Amino acid sequence: MGPARDTDRYDVIVVGAGFTGIYALQRGRAAGLSVLGIEAGDDVGGTWYWNQYPGARCDVESVDYSYSFDPQLQAEWRWTENYSGHSEIHAYLRHVADRFELRPYIAFGERVARAEFDEADHLWSVETDTGRQARANYLIMAAGSLSIPRLPEIPGLSGFAGDVLLTANWPADPPALEGKRIGVVGTGSSALQLIPIVAGHAAQLTVFQRTANYSIPVRVFPYAEDDQASIRREYPGRRDKSWSSRAGTPHGSYQRSFYDLNDDERQAVFDASWERGGVLFAKTFEGQGTDLIINDAAREYVEDKIRSIVADPQTAQDLIPTDHPLGAKRICSDLGYFETYNRDNVQLVNLRREPIEAITADSVVTTERKVPVDLLIFATGFDAMTGALSRIELTGPRSDRITDTWRAGPLTYLGVAVPGFPTLLVLNSVGTPSVLANMALAARHLRRRCSARLRRLRIEPDQPAWRRRTLGTRRDGSTAGPRGPNRTRRYPVPRPAARPVGCTCSSFLFMLDLSLERSWDDARRVARPGLASLPQLSLRRWLSRRAAAVATAAGTPRAPAQIEVARSRSGSATTPLARSVRSSHRRSTRPRPLWRPSTRPVA
């Protein structure tokens, strides 16, 4: 049933009803705006509505992975575990939607098919796959960064006679697993949670792995009554620490430098971090994500742990990543994943050595063997970050499609506004910390910044199309662009040659809650310490190639990478990323804009 309104005109349309979408609707209602939410599922929850596979669990502690905008909501909800499973998180989001009476304003079971900015009325016209049409001043995309499942194209898959399941779209009434020969394709975060549970039911489980991932066992325990009282008492201080942290959680690194400790002391710190468990191992020591010496020590510790757990040496070696440092990809969390491979009914197939050639009616065929299976489970990830937007016909005032604007790669301003698409706001997607941070806390931060934009944004009917701004308008009518204050500039869709290297710096400007009015020099100085928390080691080759490509397209040898990485604590050398971009700092001290305003005449 759709929202109870007699008109299709709204102040704000919010696409998605997960953590971010629910909060956007709540804030819009609290501000007295007319709102419409559009959700593809039959209930609120977003990721936690669709991802109901066995073992699905959040890797952020429950008390942190929750809303912080209402103290009464914090006090009345009681988490039962320190790391909650999908059913409890989904129940929490349903409680929030009911408590703030948001359901009447959400159209469930509908997907946005197209959205077009009406040049004449300065409104977004939105149409869903059910034929619903609505118009709004602002369109907020809160569809999530991991919401479009990706199924690999394997010859013969359509002819498989058994059941085919996706972890990202798990059925409410799944087929029985007991006694079946099951194949799991993929070893990402979802698969690592799923595999230990499936192994306990299957007659035979075969895991098809293309890329190994680092995973740290998570320590799950129920909350006692004393814990509940402690949680309510410590919530204010815990939230303050989370807001001032780099990833939205109250936990930090070990207080002493890695280089101030001897080998035994370092081993003791790693042991304590392993026992604490989960993704927090990624920041055991300060600089672990940017200093290769520290990272190598942490990586070798984890690899030794894997070898000590997995009995078969070859299987243990196959489970150790070889293509990225520890933490360059988000560390996974598991409950007995590596121990699963010691079971007699579990085998690992390394697709790097023997790729899948085809799938028949009853088996998976690799280059070296034929594996009989009755049921296939795909945990092969998502069309991440841009997928939810690129599948919608999003058209700006100059008939520009967002897929055309992003043809050379996604481009945003501070991860929220898209050039050429006025009053379109994108939350927890491209250019934001997204899954690298606590998304529940980030949802409030991003929506709060958008609320400020909604209060300040005004579209004057007599202004030409190119003057409509998504970045705010000053009282005197002039606009403040990224290249300096008090300048009135045109911001149409940028030329591909003027694209930035990436949104890394803008993400941290956003995380640090920098005002748009701050100078770029101030912004860079404040944001610089935050860059240390990025998985920069894996970005070195990408950044080098991207910088060279953009410099070539722009016809200048200067690489537009304005990121500076602090020297390692050893004092001997900077990180590989710093060396790859050092020359750009020597050539220019002026930061490049996020995009270059076009000087083309506008009709």
C-alpha positions as CSV (number, residue, x, y, z in Angstrom):
1,M,0.0,0.0,0.0
2,G,1.3,3.4,-0.9
3,P,1.6,6.6,1.2
4,A,-1.7,8.1,2.2
5,R,-1.6,11.4,0.2
6,D,-4.0,12.9,-2.3
7,T,-1.3,14.6,-4.4
8,D,1.9,13.4,-6.1
9,R,3.8,16.6,-5.2
10,Y,6.3,16.3,-2.3
11,D,9.1,18.3,-0.9
12,V,11.5,15.3,-0.7
13,I,11.5,11.8,-2.2
14,V,13.7,9.3,-0.5
15,V,14.7,6.2,-2.4
16,G,15.5,3.3,-0.1
17,A,14.4,2.4,3.5
18,G,17.5,1.1,5.1
19,F,19.5,2.8,7.9
20,T,20.1,6.0,5.8
21,G,16.7,6.1,4.1
22,I,14.8,5.7,7.4
23,Y,16.7,8.5,9.0
24,A,16.2,10.7,6.0
25,L,12.5,10.2,6.2
26,Q,12.5,10.8,9.9
27,R,14.4,14.1,9.6
28,G,12.2,15.3,6.8
29,R,9.0,14.6,8.8
30,A,10.5,16.3,11.9
31,A,11.3,19.4,9.7
32,G,7.6,19.5,8.6
33,L,8.4,18.5,5.0
34,S,6.1,16.4,2.9
35,V,8.0,13.2,2.1
36,L,7.7,10.0,0.1
37,G,9.8,6.9,0.6
38,I,10.2,4.3,-2.2
39,E,11.4,0.9,-1.2
40,A,11.8,-2.2,-3.4
41,G,11.3,-4.6,-0.5
42,D,8.1,-5.4,1.3
43,D,9.4,-4.0,4.6
44,V,12.0,-1.6,5.9
45,G,15.5,-2.7,6.6
46,G,17.5,-2.3,3.3
47,T,20.5,-4.7,3.5
48,W,19.0,-6.4,6.6
49,Y,15.8,-7.1,4.8
50,W,17.5,-8.7,1.8
51,N,20.5,-10.4,3.4
52,Q,18.9,-13.1,5.5
53,Y,21.3,-15.9,4.8
54,P,22.3,-18.2,7.7
55,G,25.1,-16.5,9.7
56,A,24.5,-12.9,8.5
57,R,25.8,-10.7,11.2
58,C,27.1,-7.1,11.5
59,D,30.9,-6.7,12.1
60,V,30.3,-3.4,14.1
61,E,29.2,-3.7,17.7
62,S,25.4,-3.4,18.2
63,V,25.5,-0.5,20.5
64,D,27.5,1.5,17.9
65,Y,25.6,0.2,14.8
66,S,22.4,2.1,15.8
67,Y,20.9,5.5,15.7
68,S,22.2,8.2,18.0
69,F,19.7,11.0,17.2
70,D,17.2,10.1,19.9
71,P,18.3,9.4,23.5
72,Q,15.0,7.9,24.4
73,L,15.3,5.4,21.5
74,Q,18.8,4.5,22.7
75,A,17.5,3.9,26.3
76,E,14.5,1.8,25.4
77,W,16.0,-0.6,22.9
78,R,17.9,-3.6,24.4
79,W,20.5,-5.4,22.3
80,T,20.8,-9.1,23.2
81,E,24.3,-9.6,21.8
82,N,27.5,-7.5,21.3
83,Y,27.5,-8.4,17.5
84,S,23.9,-8.8,16.4
85,G,22.6,-11.0,13.7
86,H,20.4,-9.9,10.8
87,S,17.1,-10.8,12.5
88,E,17.8,-8.5,15.5
89,I,19.0,-5.6,13.4
90,H,16.0,-6.0,11.1
91,A,13.7,-6.0,14.2
92,Y,15.4,-2.8,15.4
93,L,14.8,-1.0,12.1
94,R,11.2,-2.1,12.1
95,H,10.9,-0.7,15.6
96,V,12.3,2.6,14.6
97,A,9.9,2.9,11.6
98,D,7.0,2.1,13.8
99,R,8.1,4.3,16.7
100,F,8.3,7.4,14.4
101,E,5.3,6.4,12.3
102,L,7.1,6.3,9.0
103,R,5.4,3.4,7.3
104,P,2.4,5.4,6.0
105,Y,5.0,7.5,4.0
106,I,6.7,4.6,2.3
107,A,5.7,2.9,-0.9
108,F,6.8,-0.7,-0.5
109,G,7.4,-3.2,-3.3
110,E,8.3,-0.5,-5.9
111,R,11.5,0.3,-7.7
112,V,12.4,3.6,-9.2
113,A,12.5,3.1,-13.0
114,R,13.4,6.7,-14.0
115,A,13.8,10.2,-12.7
116,E,14.0,13.3,-14.7
117,F,14.6,16.9,-13.7
118,D,11.8,19.1,-15.0
119,E,13.4,22.3,-16.4
120,A,10.2,24.3,-16.4
121,D,9.0,23.5,-12.8
122,H,12.4,22.9,-11.2
123,L,11.2,19.6,-9.9
124,W,12.3,15.9,-10.1
125,S,9.7,13.7,-11.8
126,V,10.0,10.1,-10.6
127,E,8.3,7.0,-12.0
128,T,8.4,3.6,-10.4
129,D,8.0,0.1,-12.1
130,T,4.4,0.0,-10.9
131,G,3.5,3.2,-12.8
132,R,3.4,5.5,-9.7
133,Q,4.5,9.0,-10.7
134,A,5.6,11.6,-8.2
135,R,7.3,15.0,-8.2
136,A,9.5,16.6,-5.6
137,N,11.9,19.5,-5.0
138,Y,14.6,17.2,-3.8
139,L,15.5,13.6,-4.7
140,I,17.5,11.8,-2.1
141,M,19.1,8.5,-3.2
142,A,19.6,6.3,-0.1
143,A,19.5,3.0,-2.1
144,G,22.8,1.8,-0.6
145,S,26.3,1.1,-1.9
146,L,25.9,-2.7,-1.7
147,S,22.3,-3.3,-2.9
148,I,22.5,-4.7,-6.5
149,P,23.7,-8.4,-6.4
150,R,26.0,-9.6,-9.1
151,L,25.7,-13.1,-10.5
152,P,28.7,-14.2,-12.6
153,E,28.1,-15.3,-16.2
154,I,29.1,-18.9,-16.3
155,P,28.3,-21.1,-19.3
156,G,25.5,-23.6,-18.5
157,L,24.3,-21.9,-15.3
158,S,20.7,-21.5,-16.7
159,G,20.6,-25.3,-17.2
160,F,21.5,-26.2,-13.7
161,A,18.8,-28.6,-12.4
162,G,19.2,-27.8,-8.7
163,D,18.4,-24.7,-6.6
164,V,20.5,-21.5,-7.1
165,L,20.6,-19.1,-4.2
166,L,22.2,-15.7,-3.7
167,T,23.3,-14.5,-0.3
168,A,22.4,-11.0,-1.2
169,N,18.8,-12.0,-2.0
170,W,18.1,-14.9,0.3
171,P,14.6,-16.3,0.1
172,A,12.3,-16.1,3.0
173,D,11.6,-19.8,2.7
174,P,14.9,-21.3,1.5
175,P,15.2,-25.0,0.4
176,A,16.5,-27.5,2.9
177,L,20.3,-27.9,3.1
178,E,20.4,-31.2,5.0
179,G,22.1,-34.1,3.2
180,K,22.8,-32.2,0.0
181,R,26.0,-31.7,-2.0
182,I,26.4,-27.9,-1.9
183,G,28.7,-25.6,-3.8
184,V,29.5,-22.1,-2.6
185,V,31.0,-19.7,-5.1
186,G,32.8,-16.8,-3.6
187,T,34.7,-16.2,-0.4
188,G,33.9,-12.6,0.6
189,S,32.4,-11.4,3.8
190,S,29.0,-13.1,3.3
191,A,30.5,-16.4,2.3
192,L,32.8,-16.5,5.3
193,Q,29.8,-16.1,7.6
194,L,27.7,-18.6,5.7
195,I,30.1,-21.5,5.1
196,P,30.6,-22.7,8.7
197,I,26.8,-23.0,9.1
198,V,26.2,-24.7,5.7
199,A,29.0,-27.2,6.5
200,G,27.1,-28.4,9.5
201,H,24.1,-29.4,7.3
202,A,25.6,-30.5,4.0
203,A,26.6,-34.0,3.1
204,Q,29.4,-32.5,1.1
205,L,30.4,-28.8,0.8
206,T,32.7,-27.5,-1.9
207,V,33.9,-23.9,-1.7
208,F,35.0,-22.3,-5.0
209,Q,37.5,-19.5,-4.2
210,R,38.9,-17.0,-6.6
211,T,40.3,-14.5,-4.2
212,A,41.3,-15.3,-0.6
213,N,40.4,-12.7,2.1
214,Y,41.8,-11.9,5.5
215,S,39.4,-12.7,8.3
216,I,39.6,-12.4,12.0
217,P,37.3,-14.4,14.3
218,V,34.7,-12.3,16.0
219,R,33.9,-12.8,19.7
220,V,30.2,-12.9,20.2
221,F,28.6,-13.0,23.6
222,P,25.1,-12.2,25.0
223,Y,24.5,-9.1,27.1
224,A,23.7,-9.7,30.8
225,E,21.5,-7.3,32.8
226,D,24.6,-5.6,34.2
227,D,25.8,-5.0,30.6
228,Q,22.5,-3.3,29.7
229,A,22.8,-0.9,32.6
230,S,26.5,-0.2,31.7
231,I,25.5,0.4,28.0
232,R,22.8,3.0,28.9
233,R,25.2,4.7,31.4
234,E,28.1,4.9,28.9
235,Y,26.2,5.8,25.8
236,P,27.0,9.6,25.8
237,G,30.7,9.1,26.2
238,R,30.7,6.2,23.7
239,R,28.9,8.3,21.1
240,D,31.4,11.2,21.6
241,K,34.3,8.9,21.0
242,S,32.7,7.5,17.9
243,W,32.0,11.0,16.4
244,S,35.6,11.9,16.8
245,S,37.1,8.7,15.5
246,R,38.1,7.9,11.9
247,A,35.6,5.0,11.3
248,G,32.7,5.9,13.6
249,T,33.5,3.5,16.4
250,P,34.9,4.3,19.9
251,H,37.9,2.0,19.5
252,G,41.4,3.2,18.8
253,S,44.9,1.8,18.2
254,Y,47.4,0.7,20.8
255,Q,48.6,3.7,22.7
256,R,52.3,3.1,22.1
257,S,54.2,3.1,18.8
258,F,55.0,-0.1,17.1
259,Y,58.7,1.0,16.9
260,D,58.9,1.6,20.7
261,L,58.2,-2.1,21.4
262,N,60.4,-5.2,21.3
263,D,59.3,-8.4,19.5
264,D,57.7,-9.9,22.6
265,E,55.7,-6.8,23.4
266,R,54.5,-6.6,19.8
267,Q,53.4,-10.2,19.9
268,A,51.5,-9.6,23.1
269,V,49.7,-6.6,21.5
270,F,48.8,-8.7,18.4
271,D,47.6,-11.5,20.7
272,A,45.3,-9.1,22.6
273,S,43.9,-7.7,19.3
274,W,43.3,-11.2,18.0
275,E,41.4,-12.1,21.1
276,R,39.3,-8.9,20.9
277,G,38.5,-10.1,17.3
278,G,36.8,-8.7,14.3
279,V,37.6,-5.8,12.0
280,L,39.3,-3.9,14.8
281,F,42.4,-5.9,14.2
282,A,43.0,-3.6,11.2
283,K,44.0,-0.8,13.6
284,T,46.0,-2.7,16.2
285,F,48.8,-0.2,15.8
286,E,48.7,3.4,14.6
287,G,49.9,3.5,11.0
288,Q,49.2,-0.2,10.3
289,G,47.3,0.8,7.1
290,T,50.0,3.0,5.7
291,D,53.4,1.7,7.0
292,L,54.4,-1.5,5.2
293,I,56.8,-2.5,8.0
294,I,53.9,-2.5,10.6
295,N,51.5,-4.0,8.1
296,D,53.9,-6.8,7.3
297,A,54.2,-7.7,11.0
298,A,50.4,-7.8,11.3
299,R,50.0,-9.7,8.1
300,E,52.6,-12.4,9.1
301,Y,50.9,-12.7,12.5
302,V,47.5,-13.5,10.9
303,E,49.0,-15.8,8.3
304,D,50.7,-17.8,11.0
305,K,47.3,-18.0,12.8
306,I,45.7,-19.4,9.6
307,R,48.4,-22.0,9.2
308,S,48.1,-23.1,12.9
309,I,44.3,-23.5,12.5
310,V,44.0,-25.3,9.1
311,A,45.4,-28.8,9.3
312,D,46.2,-29.3,5.5
313,P,49.2,-27.1,4.5
314,Q,48.1,-26.7,0.9
315,T,44.6,-25.6,1.9
316,A,46.0,-23.2,4.5
317,Q,48.3,-21.7,1.8
318,D,45.3,-21.3,-0.6
319,L,43.4,-19.4,2.1
320,I,46.1,-16.8,2.6
321,P,45.7,-13.7,0.3
322,T,48.6,-13.0,-2.0
323,D,47.3,-9.9,-3.8
324,H,46.9,-7.2,-1.1
325,P,48.2,-6.2,2.3
326,L,46.3,-6.7,5.5
327,G,43.5,-4.1,5.7
328,A,43.8,-2.9,2.1
329,K,40.5,-4.6,1.6
330,R,38.1,-4.5,4.5
331,I,38.9,-7.3,6.9
332,C,36.2,-9.9,7.2
333,S,34.8,-11.3,10.5
334,D,33.9,-15.0,11.0
335,L,32.8,-17.6,13.5
336,G,34.9,-20.7,12.9
337,Y,35.6,-20.1,9.1
338,F,39.1,-21.5,9.0
339,E,38.2,-24.4,11.3
340,T,35.6,-25.5,8.8
341,Y,38.2,-26.7,6.4
342,N,39.3,-29.4,8.9
343,R,36.0,-31.1,8.4
344,D,35.9,-34.3,6.3
345,N,32.9,-33.1,4.3
346,V,34.5,-29.7,3.2
347,Q,36.9,-29.1,0.3
348,L,38.4,-25.9,-1.2
349,V,38.8,-25.4,-4.9
350,N,41.3,-22.7,-5.9
351,L,39.9,-21.1,-9.0
352,R,43.2,-19.4,-9.7
353,R,44.7,-22.8,-10.5
354,E,41.6,-24.4,-12.0
355,P,38.9,-21.9,-13.2
356,I,35.3,-22.9,-13.7
357,E,34.7,-23.8,-17.3
358,A,31.0,-24.6,-17.2
359,I,28.1,-25.7,-15.0
360,T,26.1,-28.7,-16.1
361,A,22.7,-29.9,-14.8
362,D,24.3,-31.6,-11.8
363,S,27.9,-30.4,-11.4
364,V,30.5,-27.7,-11.6
365,V,33.2,-28.3,-14.2
366,T,36.7,-26.8,-13.7
367,T,39.7,-27.3,-15.8
368,E,40.8,-30.2,-13.7
369,R,37.8,-31.9,-12.2
370,K,34.0,-32.3,-12.2
371,V,32.4,-31.5,-8.8
372,P,28.8,-33.0,-8.3
373,V,26.4,-30.5,-6.6
374,D,22.8,-30.5,-5.8
375,L,22.5,-26.8,-4.7
376,L,24.6,-23.8,-5.6
377,I,25.0,-20.7,-3.4
378,F,26.5,-17.6,-5.0
379,A,28.2,-15.1,-2.7
380,T,29.8,-13.1,-5.5
381,G,29.2,-9.6,-4.3
382,F,27.5,-6.6,-5.7
383,D,27.6,-4.0,-8.4
384,A,29.0,-1.8,-5.7
385,M,28.7,1.9,-5.1
386,T,27.3,3.0,-8.4
387,G,25.0,0.1,-9.3
388,A,21.9,1.4,-7.5
389,L,22.1,4.7,-9.4
390,S,23.3,3.5,-12.8
391,R,20.2,1.2,-13.1
392,I,17.9,4.1,-12.9
393,E,17.3,6.4,-15.9
394,L,18.5,9.6,-14.0
395,T,18.3,12.5,-16.3
396,G,19.4,16.1,-15.5
397,P,18.1,19.4,-16.8
398,R,20.3,19.3,-19.9
399,S,19.2,15.7,-20.8
400,D,22.4,14.3,-19.4
401,R,22.2,10.8,-18.1
402,I,24.1,9.9,-15.0
403,T,25.6,7.0,-16.8
404,D,27.0,9.4,-19.3
405,T,28.3,11.7,-16.7
406,W,30.0,8.8,-14.9
407,R,31.2,7.1,-18.1
408,A,34.9,7.8,-17.1
409,G,34.2,7.1,-13.5
410,P,31.9,8.4,-10.7
411,L,32.2,12.1,-9.9
412,T,30.6,13.8,-6.9
413,Y,31.1,16.9,-4.8
414,L,31.9,15.7,-1.3
415,G,30.1,12.4,-2.0
416,V,26.7,14.1,-1.9
417,A,26.0,16.2,-4.9
418,V,26.5,15.2,-8.6
419,P,27.4,18.0,-11.0
420,G,24.7,18.6,-13.5
421,F,22.0,17.1,-11.4
422,P,20.5,19.9,-9.2
423,T,18.8,19.0,-5.9
424,L,19.8,15.4,-6.3
425,L,21.5,14.2,-3.0
426,V,23.3,10.8,-2.8
427,L,23.9,9.3,0.6
428,N,26.4,6.6,1.7
429,S,27.5,6.0,-1.8
430,V,30.3,7.1,-4.1
431,G,32.8,9.5,-2.6
432,T,31.9,8.8,1.0
433,P,33.6,6.4,3.6
434,S,30.6,4.1,3.1
435,V,31.4,0.5,4.1
436,L,34.8,1.6,5.4
437,A,33.1,3.3,8.4
438,N,30.1,2.7,10.7
439,M,27.3,3.3,8.2
440,A,24.7,3.8,10.9
441,L,26.6,6.8,12.3
442,A,27.6,8.0,8.8
443,A,23.9,8.0,7.9
444,R,23.2,10.6,10.5
445,H,26.2,12.7,9.6
446,L,25.5,12.7,5.9
447,R,21.8,13.4,6.4
448,R,22.6,16.2,8.9
449,R,24.8,17.8,6.3
450,C,22.1,17.4,3.7
451,S,19.6,19.0,6.1
452,A,21.8,22.1,6.2
453,R,21.8,22.2,2.4
454,L,18.0,21.8,2.3
455,R,17.6,24.8,4.6
456,R,20.0,26.9,2.6
457,L,19.3,25.8,-1.0
458,R,16.9,28.0,-2.9
459,I,16.1,27.7,-6.7
460,E,15.0,31.0,-8.2
461,P,12.5,30.5,-11.0
462,D,14.1,33.3,-13.1
463,Q,17.6,31.9,-13.0
464,P,18.9,30.1,-16.0
465,A,19.5,26.4,-15.8
466,W,23.2,26.6,-15.3
467,R,22.9,28.8,-12.2
468,R,20.9,26.2,-10.3
469,R,23.2,25.1,-7.6
470,T,23.5,22.0,-5.4
471,L,26.2,23.6,-3.3
472,G,24.4,26.5,-1.7
473,T,23.8,30.1,-2.5
474,R,25.0,33.2,-0.6
475,R,22.7,35.9,0.6
476,D,23.9,38.3,-2.1
477,G,23.1,35.7,-4.8
478,S,26.7,34.7,-5.5
479,T,27.8,31.2,-5.2
480,A,30.8,29.6,-3.4
481,G,32.6,27.1,-5.6
482,P,35.5,24.9,-4.6
483,R,38.1,27.2,-6.1
484,G,37.4,30.1,-3.9
485,P,34.7,32.2,-2.1
486,N,32.6,35.0,-3.5
487,R,32.7,34.0,-7.1
488,T,29.8,33.3,-9.3
489,R,30.7,30.3,-11.5
490,R,29.0,28.0,-13.9
491,Y,28.9,24.3,-13.0
492,P,27.5,22.3,-15.9
493,V,28.4,18.6,-16.4
494,P,32.2,18.5,-16.3
495,R,34.4,17.5,-19.2
496,P,36.0,14.0,-18.8
497,A,39.5,15.5,-19.1
498,A,38.8,17.6,-16.0
499,R,38.0,14.6,-13.8
500,P,39.7,14.4,-10.4
501,V,41.9,11.4,-9.5
502,G,39.3,10.3,-6.9
503,C,37.1,11.3,-4.1
504,T,39.5,10.1,-1.3
505,C,40.2,13.6,0.0
506,S,36.6,14.8,-0.3
507,S,35.5,11.7,1.7
508,F,37.6,12.7,4.7
509,L,36.6,16.4,4.4
510,F,33.0,15.1,4.7
511,M,33.9,12.8,7.6
512,L,35.6,15.6,9.5
513,D,32.5,17.8,9.1
514,L,34.3,20.6,7.4
515,S,32.2,23.5,6.4
516,L,31.9,24.3,2.7
517,E,33.0,27.8,3.5
518,R,36.4,26.8,4.7
519,S,39.4,27.5,2.5
520,W,41.0,24.7,0.7
521,D,44.2,25.2,2.6
522,D,42.4,24.8,5.9
523,A,40.5,21.8,4.6
524,R,43.7,20.0,3.5
525,R,45.5,20.8,6.8
526,V,42.6,19.3,8.8
527,A,42.0,16.4,6.6
528,R,45.6,15.3,6.3
529,P,45.7,13.2,9.5
530,G,42.5,11.4,8.5
531,L,44.1,10.1,5.4
532,A,46.1,7.6,7.4
533,S,43.1,5.4,8.0
534,L,42.6,4.7,4.3
535,P,43.7,1.4,2.8
536,Q,46.2,3.2,0.7
537,L,48.5,0.4,0.1
538,S,46.1,-1.2,-2.4
539,L,45.5,2.2,-4.1
540,R,49.1,2.8,-5.2
541,R,49.0,1.3,-8.7
542,W,45.5,2.5,-9.3
543,L,46.4,6.1,-8.3
544,S,49.5,6.1,-10.4
545,R,47.6,4.9,-13.5
546,R,44.7,7.3,-12.9
547,A,47.0,10.3,-12.3
548,A,48.9,9.6,-15.5
549,A,45.7,9.1,-17.5
550,V,44.2,12.3,-16.3
551,A,47.4,14.3,-16.8
552,T,47.6,13.0,-20.4
553,A,44.0,13.8,-21.1
554,A,44.4,17.3,-19.7
555,G,47.6,17.9,-21.8
556,T,49.7,18.7,-18.8
557,P,52.4,16.6,-17.0
558,R,51.1,17.6,-13.6
559,A,49.2,14.8,-11.9
560,P,46.1,16.1,-10.1
561,A,46.7,14.1,-7.0
562,Q,46.6,16.4,-4.0
563,I,47.0,13.9,-1.3
564,E,49.9,13.9,1.2
565,V,50.7,10.9,3.4
566,A,52.6,11.3,6.6
567,R,56.0,9.7,6.9
568,S,56.3,6.4,8.5
569,R,57.1,6.2,12.2
570,S,60.5,4.7,11.3
571,G,61.5,8.0,9.8
572,S,63.4,6.3,7.0
573,A,61.0,6.6,4.1
574,T,57.4,7.4,3.1
575,T,54.9,4.9,2.0
576,P,54.7,3.8,-1.7
577,L,51.6,5.9,-2.2
578,A,53.4,9.0,-0.9
579,R,56.4,8.3,-3.2
580,S,54.0,8.0,-6.2
581,V,52.4,11.4,-5.7
582,R,55.3,13.3,-4.2
583,S,56.2,14.9,-7.5
584,S,52.8,16.5,-7.8
585,H,53.3,18.4,-4.5
586,R,56.7,19.7,-5.7
587,R,55.2,21.0,-8.9
588,S,52.2,22.7,-7.4
589,T,51.2,23.9,-4.0
590,R,47.7,24.9,-5.1
591,P,45.1,22.1,-4.8
592,R,43.1,21.2,-7.9
593,P,39.3,21.6,-7.7
594,L,37.1,18.5,-7.5
595,W,36.1,19.4,-11.0
596,R,36.9,22.2,-13.4
597,P,34.0,24.5,-14.2
598,S,33.3,24.6,-17.9
599,T,33.8,27.8,-19.8
600,R,31.5,26.7,-22.7
601,P,28.7,29.1,-23.5
602,V,25.4,27.9,-22.2
603,A,22.3,28.2,-24.3
